[in-house]
């Protein structure tokens, strides 16, 4: 497995299909004495956080694998790194791809994140698309620190193979690092707002914008109150670090 250093972050160069194969090869059957592997993602926002938030940086560096959710990360690797990243592995695509395969291979999911309505709708949408998919459990993301132990117990009792964590950066990565010590699932995969995309609450950019690296712009203009300042403040920082520390 080859890796690239993008903005100081060790990132797998695997493409969409190879990453999927790697994850499913790592699903353990009936083993409860091994910690879950952490699969985290990076984009421009993540790079900015990595260089400004120590807790997030520690969590990301503890991941077993980091993949390129942002097209800008892929472009930077092609120009600046000895080993370019093959293609973008968007978490919005991964959730659907992996659900299809999980239904075929009897791999179960736990969905953690979003508000209650979104969480329910995502579970329903995935099982509608893939009737053989087992959703072992689900939980909205609006729980307090005092409730976290009970949430972890719920996840563990579900027996899920893959835990999808959609709490948003940096919370989901920091949570995943803590959760790894309490769970025996095979994988903890962070996925941001994927549940909203799966339900259709958020619209994906047109394909040409996804391929050309402008999906972030589509998101910004469709949700300016939430994303305008984030992109304006983080994209320049991410660009600086990609130019400074990629190899």
Residue pairs with C-beta under 8 A, 6 or more apart in sequence:
1 12
1 14
1 22
2 12
2 13
2 83
3 10
3 11
3 12
3 13
3 83
4 10
4 11
4 13
4 77
4 81
4 82
4 83
4 84
4 85
4 246
4 247
5 11
5 81
5 245
5 246
5 247
6 42
6 47
6 68
6 73
6 76
6 77
6 80
6 81
6 85
6 242
6 246
7 47
7 50
7 51
7 73
7 76
7 238
7 241
7 242
7 244
7 245
7 246
8 50
8 51
8 241
8 245
9 42
9 46
9 47
9 50
9 60
9 66
10 66
11 42
11 66
11 67
11 68
11 73
11 77
11 85
12 19
12 65
12 66
12 67
12 68
12 85
13 77
13 83
13 84
13 85
13 86
14 22
14 67
14 86
14 89
15 86
15 87
15 89
16 87
16 88
16 89
16 93
16 94
16 97
18 86
19 67
19 89
19 94
20 94
20 97
20 98
20 101
22 65
23 39
23 98
23 162
23 187
23 189
24 98
24 101
24 105
24 107
26 37
26 186
26 187
27 105
27 107
27 161
27 162
27 186
27 187
28 34
28 161
28 186
31 184
32 184
33 184
34 184
35 180
35 181
35 183
35 184
36 163
36 179
36 180
36 183
36 184
36 185
36 186
36 187
36 188
37 64
37 65
37 186
37 187
37 188
38 62
38 63
38 64
38 65
38 176
38 177
38 180
38 187
38 188
39 63
39 64
39 65
39 66
39 67
39 187
39 188
39 189
39 190
40 59
40 60
40 63
40 65
40 66
40 67
40 173
40 176
40 190
41 66
41 67
41 68
41 69
41 89
41 91
41 190
41 191
41 192
42 50
42 60
42 66
42 67
42 68
42 69
42 70
42 73
43 68
43 69
43 70
43 72
43 73
43 216
44 70
44 72
44 73
44 216
44 231
44 234
44 235
44 238
44 239
45 70
45 169
45 230
45 231
45 234
45 238
46 60
46 69
46 70
46 169
47 73
47 234
47 237
47 238
47 241
47 242
48 233
48 234
48 235
48 237
48 238
48 241
49 56
49 57
49 169
49 170
49 234
50 56
50 57
50 60
50 241
51 57
51 237
51 241
52 237
53 170
55 170
55 174
56 169
56 170
56 173
56 174
58 177
59 170
59 173
59 174
59 176
59 177
60 66
60 173
62 177
63 173
67 89
68 74
68 77
68 85
68 88
68 89
69 88
69 89
69 90
69 91
69 192
70 88
70 213
70 216
71 88
71 210
71 211
71 212
71 213
71 215
72 213
72 216
72 238
72 239
72 242
73 85
73 88
73 242
74 84
74 85
74 87
74 88
74 213
75 213
76 242
76 243
76 246
77 83
77 84
77 85
77 246
78 84
78 85
80 242
80 243
80 246
80 247
81 246
81 247
82 247
88 210
90 210
90 215
91 189
91 190
91 191
91 192
91 194
92 191
92 194
92 197
92 198
92 204
94 189
94 191
94 194
95 126
95 164
95 191
95 194
95 195
95 197
95 198
96 129
96 198
98 162
99 109
99 126
99 129
99 130
99 133
100 129
100 130
101 107
102 108
102 109
102 130
102 133
102 134
102 161
102 162
103 130
103 131
103 132
103 133
103 134
104 132
106 132
106 134
107 134
107 161
107 162
108 134
108 135
108 136
108 158
108 159
108 160
108 161
108 162
109 126
109 133
109 134
109 135
109 136
109 160
109 161
109 162
109 163
109 164
110 135
110 136
110 137
110 138
110 139
110 155
110 158
110 160
110 162
110 163
110 164
110 185
111 119
111 122
111 123
111 135
111 137
111 138
111 139
111 164
111 166
111 195
112 138
112 139
112 141
112 151
112 155
112 163
112 164
112 165
112 166
112 167
113 119
113 140
113 141
113 164
113 165
113 166
113 167
113 168
113 172
113 191
113 195
114 122
114 140
114 141
114 166
114 193
114 195
114 196
115 140
115 141
115 142
116 140
116 142
118 140
118 195
118 196
118 199
118 201
119 138
119 139
119 140
119 141
119 195
120 138
121 195
121 199
121 201
122 138
122 195
122 198
122 199
123 135
123 138
125 198
125 199
125 200
126 133
126 135
126 198
127 133
127 135
136 158
136 159
136 160
136 161
137 154
137 155
137 157
137 158
137 160
139 151
139 154
139 155
141 166
141 167
143 151
148 175
148 178
152 179
152 182
152 183
155 163
155 179
155 183
155 185
156 182
156 183
156 184
156 185
160 185
161 185
161 186
161 187
162 185
162 186
162 187
162 189
163 179
163 183
163 185
163 187
163 188
163 189
164 189
164 191
164 194
165 172
165 175
165 176
165 179
165 188
165 189
165 190
165 191
166 172
166 190
166 191
166 192
166 193
166 194
166 195
167 175
167 190
168 192
168 193
169 190
169 192
172 190
172 191
172 192
173 190
176 188
176 190
179 188
180 188
193 202
196 202
197 203
197 204
202 219
202 222
202 223
203 222
204 210
204 215
204 218
205 214
205 215
205 217
205 218
205 219
206 218
209 215
209 217
209 218
216 231
216 235
217 231
219 227
220 227
220 228
220 231
